[in-house]
């Protein structure tokens, strides 16, 4: 088994595989890679293998997409297995996936999820230039604002989860102290835009919790006062007290569901926090909750 995988790895060095699975990287060989916990017998072809895994992020097969491609790449990112040059090359491939046509709805969310892991590498050990980091911040904002496919989990095809994956990406950038306060504010504004983006869709796949996480970390950075947080939350609750719509309108009910779920996560996490860094956000959230019928 080890010798078979090693032979495949050597062949991979001759070029990037655009398909997944492929003649070179069959489903069995990819599962073998996972079974070995992504430990390679030789370090040389790791980057070429990573390029093959990037292609698998677009696979309709959840075992290959999530269980192999995402798991393998995130493992190697967290183990710091790539040079800065290689990280930039992988980022370029992920950016291409993010911009690709995506009729099945898998490619862009998983490119965003993998870009969140790439952003984490820069947060842990900075390697991007200031300009590169700003470009990524703007990409994450644009992607969050663009998500309009709200499919989450399917028992046959697995996860899509564009909103949650965009939130994970924004979270890694928000926590990065090299991302400055104005950029953090812009990132939180992108989250706000998605909380109530589609009043026909009720979030049922954990999206409010994922959307809340970057807001909590932004609050810990002290980027807004209580009054500023309240002003930030106000547009979300506007119109909720309209007696003509309260509990009498389908879109109002969806809006209330999504808003309250988001606010409840923010309030609970702020309430159980041991420090005072979330108190401004907590007070603003409580005031907003009280305004919702």
N, C-alpha and C positions, 0 to 999 in steps of 0.2 A: 504493500500500500504506500509506504513512504517513497519507494523508488518510482512508483507510477506518478505520484504527485510531483516529485522532483523533476521528472522528465517533462511534465506539463508546464511547470514553472519556467524551465529553460526555453521551451518553445514559445512561451508568452513574451519573452524578451524581444521577439522579432517584430512585434507590432501590437497596437491596441485592438482589442476585440470590440466591435461595435454592437454585437448581439449577445444576448444572454438568455438561455445557454447557447453555446456555439459548438462547432466541431472540436475546438480545442478545449474549451471549458464546458464540458457536459454537465448535466445536473448532478450526476454521480460524483464527478471530480470536485464540484463546488461543495457538495455535502461532505466529501472527504476532508476538504480544507477546514470546514467548520468542526468536524469530529476531532480534528487535531488541535482544536482551540486556536486556530490561526497561527500556530507555531510552524515556521518554515525550517526545512532542513538546511537551507542555504539562503543567505541574506540578499544575494545579488538580484534576484528577480522580484523582490517585494514590490517595487514601484510599478512594474509592469502588471503584476498581479492586482495591485490596487486599481489600476486603470480598468482592468477587466471587471472588477467589482463595481466600479462606478457605473458601467453599462448595466449591471444587474439592478441598479436602483430603479430602472424603468420597467423591470419585469412584471408581468401580471401575476406571477407566481409569488404568493406571500412568503413562502419558505425561502426562496432565493432573494427576494427583495429586502425583507426585514430580517430574516434569520441568518442570512449569509452576508449580503452586501453591507447592510447597515451595521450588523454586529462586527463584521471583520474590519471594516474601515474605522469604526469608532474605537475598536480595540487597539489598532495600530496608531491612531491619532493620540490616544491617551497614553500609550507606551512610548510616544515620541520617536517613532520609527522613521520619520521622513526629514529630509533636509529642507531648508527654506525654499530652495529652488523647486523641489518636488511638491511642497505644499502649494506653491503658486501654480504649478502645472495642474494639480488636482483641482484647485479652486477654479481654474479656467474651464475645466471639463464640467464641473458642477454648475458653473454659471451658464454654460451652454445648455445643460439640461433644464435649468430654471427658465430659460427663454424658449424652450422647444414647444412645439405643438403637443398637446397632452389630452387627446380625446377620452382616454380611459381614466384620467385623473390620478395616476400614480406618480408620474415622473416629477412633476414640479413639487409636490409636497415632500417627496423623499429627497430631492435635491436640497430643499430648504432645511430639512432635518439634518442632512449631512453637513450643510454649511454652518449649522449651529455647532456641530462638533469641531469644524474647522475654526470657527470663531473662538471656541473654548481653548484651542491650542495657543492662540495669540493672547488670550486672557491669562493663561497660566505662565507662558514664556513668550513675551512679546517678540514678534518677528515682522509684523506688517509696518510699513511706513505710515505716517500720519494720514497721507493722502489715500493710501490703500484702505485704511481702517474707515475713513469717512465714506469712501465709495461703498464699502460693505454696509455701513449704517444706512446709506441711502437705498441700497438694494433691498435690505430687510424691510424698510419702511414701504417701499413700492410694492414688494410682494405681499405684505400684510394687507395693504389697502386693496390689492387686486384680487384677493381670494373671493371667489363667488361659487365655488364648488364645495358644498357643505356635506358631502357624503363622508361618513365616518367609518364605521366598521361593517364589514360584510362577512358572513360566515364562510363564504367560498373564496373571496378574493382578498380578504384581510383589510388592513387599514389604508385609508387615503389621508384624512385628517389634516387638511391644509391649514386651518386656523390654529390648531394646536402646534403644528410644526413651525409655523411662522412665529408663534409665541415663544417657543424654545430658542429660536434664533435671536429674537429680540432680547430675551432674558440674558443670554451670554454676552451680548453687547452692552446691556444695561449694567451688568455687574463689573464690566471691565473699566477700571479707573482711568484708563487712557482714552476712553470715550467721554468727552466733556459734557457738562451740564446742559448746554443748549441741544446737543445731540440726544441726550437722554430724554429731554422734554419732547423732542420730535418723535422719538420712539414711542413714548407713552401716548402721544396723540394718535399714532397709527393704531395702537391697541384700542383706544376709545372709538375710533372709526369702525372697528370690526365688531365691537360688543353688540351693536344694534344695526349692523350693516344690512341684514335682510329680515324684515319684520314678518316674513312668511315662514321662516325656519326657526324652530325651537332647538336650542343646543341640548343634546342628550348624550353626547359622547365625552363628557368631561371638559368641554371647551372653556366654560367660565373659570374653572380652576387654573387652567393653563394660561388664560389671558390675564388672570390676576397676578401670577407669579412675577412677571417683570415690573408690574406696578408696585408691588411690595418692596422689591429691591431698589426701585427708583426712589421710593419714600425713604428708605434707609439712607440714601445718599443725600437727603435733605434738599431736593431740588424744588420743592414747593412748600409754602406755608399752608396752614389749615384753610385760610381763606382762598388761597390759590387752588387747593385741591377741591374745595367746594365749587368754585367757579368751573373747574375742569369737569366735575361730575354733573353740573347743572344741565347741560344740553341733553344728557342721557335721560333725565327725568322729566324734561319739558313735555307738557301735554298729558302726563299721566293722570292728573287730577281732573281731566275733562269729564264731566258727568255724562255727557252724551256717548262716551266711548267706554268708560270704566265697566269692565265685565260684560260689555255688550258688543264688542268688536273683536274679530279674530286677530287682527294685527296688533291691537292693543294688548291682548292676552299673551301673544308671543313676545312682544316687547317687554312686558312685565316679567315674564318667565326668565328671559335672558338677563335682564337688568338685575333682578333680585338675586338670581343665582351668582352673578358676578360680585355684587355688593356683599352678599353673605360670606363669600370666601374672603374678601378683603377684610371684613369686620372680624371674622373668627380668627384669622391669622394675626391681625393687629392686636386683638384682645389677649391672645395667649403669648404674645411676644413679651419677653422679660425686660427688655430695654424701653427707653422712651422715644426711640427713633421713629416709631410708627404712630405715635399719639396724634400727630397732626392729621394723618390720613384717616385714622380711626374716627376722630370727631367729625370729619367731613363726610365719611361714609355713613355714620349713624344719622346725621342730619338728613342725608339724601334718602336713606331707607324710610325715615319717618314721613317723608313727603310722598311716598308711593302708596296708593290705596291698597 
